[in-house]
């Protein structure tokens, strides 16, 4: 396994504009808007167990999800009005953009939360995620090669697709190279201005982009450990950990990476990427060069997106020859 560290630095969106402009199927002529909701929709989703709002609360005011559920339907008209005003004014309230991070080891109780966000934030995020998610699926913004955080997709479907492709190639007598890429702390390094610009090419309207920008900017969080809580600090980069909308935004952020590959097939599960290419062993050298070019392209795109990459090469399907690790 080899670590390839990408230097973190701001990359101007203008360097990506010529390439983004070539992706005709990402551009929608009619701008997409996020619209208001009804009391019925909000009532159904507040009581929806998949929302799981019991664990979410606004720590500064101690308003929790259980209280919100018990107060419905009496406060439902007021909640609907507040949510719709946020959507109409393209504003994500600052009071809903605070997070409390609790350090928890990965092997601890999975029901604990590593990042607690306000309960009202989760309601508004679900509305945005529902509408924006339907739009990107209906218009093919998220490619079929992305299996992360999509209905009907999972780690199993990602693994099945790759395995099937490789086995078919093996049945044809071909060799295959598989490169596994991981974006380290990917959700924490998303560039806000670049994400907003990518949303432009995805066909979002000015008002929809303004709402997403309001959602991203002006966030702050503190760290809570036992009975101690740190001061709140501003967050200038990344999408909120533990939120409903963040996975979809990250999928949009990386939705066109596959467009610039010349040779390799690609599959992604959230921030994990697999590049693979099958070839006749007689063409080993040229195939290796082709794989290298595509890997260099992904590294370049990662740099422009301020993402760290590390990769692992599997050469178990090579019939002959040893791979020189220093070529990638």
RODO-2510 file (C-alpha; in nm, 4 decimals, decimal comma):
residues 328
     n   res          X          Y          Z
     1     x     0,0000     0,0000     0,0000
     2     x     0,1270     0,3381    -0,0968
     3     x     0,0160     0,6735     0,0401
     4     x     0,0029     0,9574    -0,2046
     5     x    -0,0526     1,2814    -0,0196
     6     x    -0,2115     1,5607    -0,2155
     7     x    -0,1027     1,9091    -0,1169
     8     x    -0,3984     2,0940     0,0280
     9     x    -0,4452     2,4355    -0,1233
    10     x    -0,7183     2,6477    -0,2735
    11     x    -0,7807     2,5793    -0,6404
    12     x    -0,9608     2,8418    -0,8457
    13     x    -1,2851     2,7225    -1,0013
    14     x    -1,1841     2,8884    -1,3296
    15     x    -0,9363     2,6072    -1,3875
    16     x    -1,2262     2,3622    -1,3954
    17     x    -1,4749     2,5690    -1,5982
    18     x    -1,3522     2,4594    -1,9448
    19     x    -1,3774     2,0937    -1,8471
    20     x    -1,7111     2,1312    -1,6706
    21     x    -1,8529     2,3096    -1,9721
    22     x    -1,7908     1,9984    -2,1823
    23     x    -2,0260     1,7885    -1,9711
    24     x    -2,3509     1,8543    -2,1555
    25     x    -2,5585     1,6020    -1,9603
    26     x    -2,4830     1,7791    -1,6322
    27     x    -2,6325     2,1040    -1,7558
    28     x    -3,0076     2,1469    -1,7385
    29     x    -3,1581     2,4306    -1,9403
    30     x    -3,4362     2,4996    -1,6907
    31     x    -3,3057     2,5984    -1,3487
    32     x    -3,4238     2,3739    -1,0660
    33     x    -3,5882     2,5284    -0,7579
    34     x    -3,6577     2,3870    -0,4133
    35     x    -4,0230     2,4412    -0,3255
    36     x    -4,2401     2,4622    -0,0125
    37     x    -4,4103     2,1784     0,1758
    38     x    -4,7546     2,1017     0,3189
    39     x    -4,8506     2,0369     0,6808
    40     x    -4,9376     1,6785     0,5886
    41     x    -4,5921     1,6111     0,4463
    42     x    -4,4206     1,7594     0,7516
    43     x    -4,6445     1,5682     0,9936
    44     x    -4,5695     1,2369     0,8214
    45     x    -4,1974     1,3003     0,8270
    46     x    -4,1787     1,4168     1,1874
    47     x    -4,3347     1,0869     1,2944
    48     x    -4,1219     0,8887     1,0479
    49     x    -3,8900     0,6573     1,2429
    50     x    -3,6243     0,6890     0,9719
    51     x    -3,5862     1,0543     1,0705
    52     x    -3,4848     0,9447     1,4226
    53     x    -3,5101     1,2934     1,5689
    54     x    -3,5192     1,1742     1,9305
    55     x    -3,1419     1,1970     1,9579
    56     x    -3,1174     1,5468     1,8154
    57     x    -3,1497     1,8695     2,0080
    58     x    -3,0468     2,2312     2,0134
    59     x    -2,8036     2,2364     2,3020
    60     x    -2,8249     2,6083     2,3629
    61     x    -3,2032     2,5982     2,4128
    62     x    -3,2415     2,2304     2,5147
    63     x    -3,5257     2,1741     2,2641
    64     x    -3,5099     1,8054     2,1771
    65     x    -3,6743     1,5743     1,9295
    66     x    -3,9024     1,4061     2,1831
    67     x    -4,0472     1,7449     2,2788
    68     x    -4,1032     1,8316     1,9150
    69     x    -4,2905     1,5060     1,8489
    70     x    -4,5122     1,5466     2,1559
    71     x    -4,6033     1,9048     2,0633
    72     x    -4,7359     1,8018     1,7220
    73     x    -4,9921     1,8519     1,5776
    74     x    -5,0567     2,1627     1,7890
    75     x    -4,7470     2,3442     1,6597
    76     x    -4,7569     2,1894     1,3127
    77     x    -4,8891     2,5027     1,1332
    78     x    -4,6147     2,7121     1,2890
    79     x    -4,3426     2,4622     1,2038
    80     x    -4,4662     2,4454     0,8452
    81     x    -4,4641     2,8244     0,8218
    82     x    -4,1080     2,8473     0,9567
    83     x    -3,9805     2,5769     0,7208
    84     x    -4,1513     2,7310     0,4182
    85     x    -4,0144     3,0766     0,5019
    86     x    -3,6648     2,9275     0,5096
    87     x    -3,7218     2,7707     0,1688
    88     x    -3,8808     3,0803     0,0151
    89     x    -3,6109     3,3125     0,1493
    90     x    -3,3295     3,0679     0,0620
    91     x    -3,1981     3,0885     0,4159
    92     x    -3,0781     2,8216     0,6560
    93     x    -3,1074     2,9789     1,0059
    94     x    -2,7812     3,0296     1,1910
    95     x    -2,9304     2,8805     1,5083
    96     x    -2,9667     2,5516     1,3225
    97     x    -2,6058     2,5418     1,2065
    98     x    -2,4382     2,4604     1,5362
    99     x    -2,2972     2,1169     1,6079
   100     x    -2,1636     1,9431     1,9165
   101     x    -1,8924     1,6868     1,8431
   102     x    -1,8520     1,4082     2,0970
   103     x    -1,5300     1,2026     2,0596
   104     x    -1,6305     0,8359     2,0576
   105     x    -1,4061     0,5392     1,9654
   106     x    -1,5241     0,3544     1,6545
   107     x    -1,5665     0,0304     1,8465
   108     x    -1,8036     0,1826     2,1040
   109     x    -2,1825     0,1721     2,1075
   110     x    -2,2942     0,2519     1,7490
   111     x    -2,6086     0,4186     1,8811
   112     x    -2,4040     0,7041     2,0229
   113     x    -2,3689     1,0188     1,8106
   114     x    -2,0345     1,1601     1,7096
   115     x    -2,1892     1,4824     1,5841
   116     x    -2,5183     1,6132     1,7216
   117     x    -2,7056     1,8711     1,5155
   118     x    -3,0200     2,0701     1,6002
   119     x    -3,3456     1,8824     1,5523
   120     x    -3,4992     2,1581     1,3374
   121     x    -3,1931     2,1412     1,1163
   122     x    -3,2654     1,7761     1,0497
   123     x    -3,6234     1,8511     0,9421
   124     x    -3,5185     2,1177     0,6929
   125     x    -3,2304     1,9034     0,5670
   126     x    -3,4642     1,6123     0,4978
   127     x    -3,6869     1,8367     0,2860
   128     x    -3,3892     1,9659     0,0894
   129     x    -3,2436     1,6163     0,0549
   130     x    -3,5759     1,4722    -0,0642
   131     x    -3,6295     1,7334    -0,3345
   132     x    -3,2679     1,7655    -0,4471
   133     x    -3,2207     1,3886    -0,4377
   134     x    -3,5188     1,3319    -0,6669
   135     x    -3,3859     1,5939    -0,9067
   136     x    -3,0342     1,4507    -0,9389
   137     x    -3,1690     1,0968    -0,9847
   138     x    -3,4291     1,1928    -1,2457
   139     x    -3,1729     1,3943    -1,4437
   140     x    -2,8823     1,1531    -1,4156
   141     x    -2,6598     1,3947    -1,2239
   142     x    -2,5307     1,1164    -0,9983
   143     x    -2,3747     0,8501    -1,2241
   144     x    -2,4680     0,4827    -1,2090
   145     x    -2,1117     0,4155    -1,0971
   146     x    -2,1860     0,5772    -0,7580
   147     x    -2,3448     0,3303    -0,5128
   148     x    -2,3115     0,5336    -0,1948
   149     x    -2,6151     0,6875    -0,0239
   150     x    -2,8546     0,6031    -0,3080
   151     x    -3,1868     0,4164    -0,2934
   152     x    -3,1476     0,0599    -0,4164
   153     x    -2,7681     0,0740    -0,3943
   154     x    -2,5278    -0,0524    -0,1291
   155     x    -2,1802    -0,1921    -0,0676
   156     x    -2,3158    -0,5218    -0,1977
   157     x    -2,4212    -0,3776    -0,5325
   158     x    -2,0860    -0,2009    -0,5707
   159     x    -1,8926    -0,5198    -0,4949
   160     x    -2,1187    -0,7271    -0,7207
   161     x    -2,0753    -0,4926    -1,0167
   162     x    -1,6961    -0,4868    -0,9925
   163     x    -1,6672    -0,8601    -0,9318
   164     x    -1,8938    -0,9351    -1,2262
   165     x    -1,6909    -0,7130    -1,4590
   166     x    -1,3625    -0,8704    -1,3510
   167     x    -1,4923    -1,2254    -1,3768
   168     x    -1,6302    -1,1611    -1,7252
   169     x    -1,2887    -1,0324    -1,8303
   170     x    -1,1201    -1,3335    -1,6758
   171     x    -1,3544    -1,5643    -1,8681
   172     x    -1,2354    -1,3935    -2,1875
   173     x    -0,8741    -1,4666    -2,0989
   174     x    -0,7924    -1,1075    -2,0045
   175     x    -0,5827    -0,9782    -1,7167
   176     x    -0,7078    -0,6982    -1,4932
   177     x    -0,5603    -0,4225    -1,2796
   178     x    -0,7622    -0,2889    -0,9858
   179     x    -0,6738     0,0276    -0,7954
   180     x    -0,8562     0,1122    -0,4728
   181     x    -0,8630     0,4814    -0,3851
   182     x    -0,9688     0,6359    -0,0587
   183     x    -1,0338     1,0059     0,0016
   184     x    -0,9158     1,0703     0,3561
   185     x    -1,1532     1,2844     0,5649
   186     x    -1,3359     1,3639     0,2422
   187     x    -1,6451     1,5212     0,4007
   188     x    -1,4239     1,7545     0,6041
   189     x    -1,2334     1,8963     0,3058
   190     x    -1,5133     1,9867     0,0612
   191     x    -1,4525     2,3339    -0,0821
   192     x    -1,7727     2,5362    -0,0410
   193     x    -1,7251     2,7723    -0,3342
   194     x    -1,6358     2,4865    -0,5674
   195     x    -1,9405     2,2865    -0,4579
   196     x    -2,1687     2,5825    -0,5278
   197     x    -2,0161     2,6238    -0,8732
   198     x    -2,0652     2,2561    -0,9472
   199     x    -2,4307     2,2958    -0,8479
   200     x    -2,4558     2,5593    -1,1228
   201     x    -2,3537     2,3022    -1,3831
   202     x    -2,5934     2,0531    -1,2271
   203     x    -2,8768     2,2904    -1,3190
   204     x    -2,9740     2,4386    -0,9824
   205     x    -3,1396     2,7791    -0,9865
   206     x    -2,9945     3,0887    -0,8234
   207     x    -3,2359     3,0549    -0,5310
   208     x    -3,1622     2,6846    -0,4794
   209     x    -2,7883     2,7550    -0,4792
   210     x    -2,8423     3,0395    -0,2339
   211     x    -3,0181     2,8005     0,0041
   212     x    -2,7350     2,5456    -0,0183
   213     x    -2,4773     2,8204     0,0295
   214     x    -2,6668     2,9412     0,3357
   215     x    -2,6689     2,5828     0,4623
   216     x    -2,2908     2,5501     0,4240
   217     x    -2,1635     2,8907     0,5368
   218     x    -2,1554     3,0337     0,8874
   219     x    -2,1430     2,6993     1,0655
   220     x    -1,9796     2,6468     1,4014
   221     x    -1,9220     2,3569     1,6364
   222     x    -1,7787     2,2727     1,9746
   223     x    -1,6427     1,9568     2,1313
   224     x    -1,8043     1,7960     2,4337
   225     x    -1,6210     1,5401     2,6465
   226     x    -1,7878     1,4179     2,9659
   227     x    -1,9001     1,7363     3,1453
   228     x    -1,6649     1,9728     2,9627
   229     x    -1,7516     2,1709     2,6495
   230     x    -1,5112     2,3755     2,4394
   231     x    -1,5790     2,7144     2,2859
   232     x    -1,7587     2,7243     1,9513
   233     x    -1,5330     2,7541     1,6459
   234     x    -1,6222     2,8546     1,2905
   235     x    -1,6162     2,5894     1,0156
   236     x    -1,4799     2,7167     0,6833
   237     x    -1,4618     2,3924     0,4863
   238     x    -1,6406     2,0596     0,4555
   239     x    -1,9990     1,9382     0,4786
   240     x    -2,1518     1,8788     0,8242
   241     x    -2,0774     1,5376     0,9703
   242     x    -2,3854     1,3489     1,0851
   243     x    -2,6262     1,5466     0,8672
   244     x    -2,8841     1,4152     0,6210
   245     x    -2,7866     1,6381     0,3296
   246     x    -2,4070     1,5981     0,3385
   247     x    -2,3811     1,2600     0,1584
   248     x    -2,5872     1,3892    -0,1342
   249     x    -2,3787     1,7065    -0,1570
   250     x    -2,0592     1,5009    -0,1607
   251     x    -2,1988     1,2797    -0,4381
   252     x    -2,2700     1,5933    -0,6416
   253     x    -1,9212     1,7234    -0,5600
   254     x    -1,7605     1,4159    -0,7205
   255     x    -2,0335     1,3382    -0,9751
   256     x    -1,8285     1,4097    -1,2879
   257     x    -1,4928     1,2508    -1,2007
   258     x    -1,5696     0,9563    -1,4292
   259     x    -1,6119     1,1865    -1,7295
   260     x    -1,2376     1,2427    -1,7625
   261     x    -1,1225     0,8808    -1,7614
   262     x    -1,0000     0,7532    -2,0956
   263     x    -0,9475     0,3828    -2,0260
   264     x    -1,0423     0,2629    -1,6800
   265     x    -1,3824     0,1634    -1,5521
   266     x    -1,4789     0,3312    -1,2277
   267     x    -1,7065     0,2571    -0,9370
   268     x    -1,7551     0,4551    -0,6187
   269     x    -1,9128     0,4005    -0,2823
   270     x    -1,9315     0,7450    -0,1239
   271     x    -1,5654     0,8509    -0,0821
   272     x    -1,4170     0,5136    -0,1816
   273     x    -1,3241     0,4759    -0,5479
   274     x    -1,2275     0,1716    -0,7534
   275     x    -1,0492     0,2014    -1,0891
   276     x    -1,0043    -0,1122    -1,2960
   277     x    -0,8980    -0,2043    -1,6464
   278     x    -0,8878    -0,5384    -1,8284
   279     x    -0,6450    -0,6096    -2,1102
   280     x    -0,4582    -0,8752    -2,3034
   281     x    -0,1379    -0,9623    -2,1241
   282     x     0,0553    -0,8982    -2,4481
   283     x    -0,0463    -0,5330    -2,4091
   284     x     0,0816    -0,5090    -2,0523
   285     x     0,3058    -0,2043    -2,1019
   286     x     0,0505     0,0017    -2,2940
   287     x    -0,2260    -0,0973    -2,0508
   288     x    -0,0085     0,0080    -1,7600
   289     x     0,0517     0,3461    -1,9228
   290     x    -0,3211     0,3901    -1,9802
   291     x    -0,4010     0,3085    -1,6192
   292     x    -0,1323     0,5522    -1,5069
   293     x    -0,2840     0,8336    -1,7151
   294     x    -0,6263     0,7777    -1,5632
   295     x    -0,4795     0,7633    -1,2143
   296     x    -0,2947     1,0897    -1,2786
   297     x    -0,6253     1,2419    -1,3934
   298     x    -0,7985     1,1361    -1,0715
   299     x    -0,5105     1,2762    -0,8661
   300     x    -0,5372     1,6040    -1,0586
   301     x    -0,9123     1,6220    -0,9996
   302     x    -0,8582     1,5398    -0,6322
   303     x    -0,6091     1,8227    -0,6036
   304     x    -0,8518     2,0671    -0,7598
   305     x    -1,1182     1,9483    -0,5170
   306     x    -0,8816     1,9756    -0,2185
   307     x    -0,9118     1,6033    -0,1427
   308     x    -0,6428     1,3737     0,0009
   309     x    -0,5966     1,0406    -0,1787
   310     x    -0,4264     0,7162    -0,0932
   311     x    -0,4410     0,4022    -0,3037
   312     x    -0,3753     0,0317    -0,3168
   313     x    -0,3013    -0,1729    -0,6292
   314     x    -0,4129    -0,5328    -0,6652
   315     x    -0,2297    -0,7341    -0,9285
   316     x    -0,3537    -1,0811    -0,8341
   317     x    -0,5269    -1,1195    -1,1718
   318     x    -0,2055    -1,0633    -1,3682
   319     x    -0,1067    -1,3848    -1,5397
   320     x     0,2595    -1,2966    -1,5775
   321     x     0,5037    -1,0295    -1,4729
   322     x     0,5486    -0,8309    -1,1558
   323     x     0,4186    -0,4831    -1,1092
   324     x     0,6704    -0,2103    -1,0385
   325     x     0,5203    -0,0186    -0,7502
   326     x     0,7172     0,2986    -0,8151
   327     x     0,5371     0,3601    -1,1457
   328     x     0,2196     0,4713    -0,9699
***
